Amino acid sequence: MEQLDYNLLFRWFVGMAMDEPVWNHAVFSKNRDRLLNQELGQQFFSRVKAQASGLMSDEHFTVDGTLIEAWASHKSFRRKDEDKNRPGPDAGSDFHGEKRTNETHESKTDPDARLYKKSYGKEARLSYLGHALVENRNGLIAGAMATTADGRAERDAALLLLNEAIQQGQGRRITVGADKAYDTRDFIRAVRELGAVPHVSQNNKHRRSAIDKRTTRHPSYAISLSKRWLVEKPFGWMKQTGGIKKVKLRGLDKVEWLFVFTCAAFNLLRIPKLRECGA
């Protein structure tokens, strides 16, 4: 608001004349509330994706999820049956040695956040999950969504994003690559029922893989695995530059809005560069 009072560049950017009075600060708050919704985020993402016509593969994809740290502290993660009107004087201050799970506890500042760790040996944090479906030609994001964090969220979200890609491709048979976390019989079966080919990395460490030689013998399987790094590039940019490593919003609706908008921003940066190099 201060910049609008004396910086002509700010006035030019928002379309205000030199002598036009500056809006009340409440206007920005109301506009923010109008923008912070999932439907508008997906519409904006679709508009950006339409600009990538000719740059995106409609047959070969990679899917993955990333951890988004919630704007809530461990001290806010308290028992669900705790009396909100009469909490203990030290409630939440000392949780060491206490068994805490998402079934018995919840964050009092962000109830949608879940205690979650993406891999063994990592510290569990109050988090959300962001999911992206990336096409394998230039690494542009073809689908995005956010969910609460739990053990099935990544695979369930992947199926939703994959189904949308199949519908947009008018039933064209597609392939989808993913890491070992997606190597489960239920997921592989669901992908095949959708009419896609699962190019998932085999997880033979603790059990028999759901991917067999019917899939691995094809050269396209190895190609899909070699393209898996493409999904890590947007996640890295979004966390370092896009601000989703730890969000400053609370609630799944707002977190998903931010994640989808950030995915659209990544595509907006990539599209002109790809046009320039004739990709």
Secondary structure, 3 states (H helix, E strand, C coil): CHHHHHCHHHHHHHCCCCCCCCCCHHHHHHHHHHHCCHHHHHHHHHHHHHCCCCCCCCCEEEEEEEEEECCCCHHHEEECCCCCCCCCCCCCCCCCCCCCCCCCEEECCCCCCEEECCCCCCCCEEEEEEEEEEECCCCCEEEEEEEECCCCHHHHHHHHHHHHHHHHCCCCCCEEEECHHHCCHHHHHHHHHHCCEEEECCCCCCCCCCCCHHHHCCHHHHHHHHCHHHHHHHHHHHHHCCCCCECCCCCHHHHHHHHHHHHHHHHHHHHHHHHHCCC
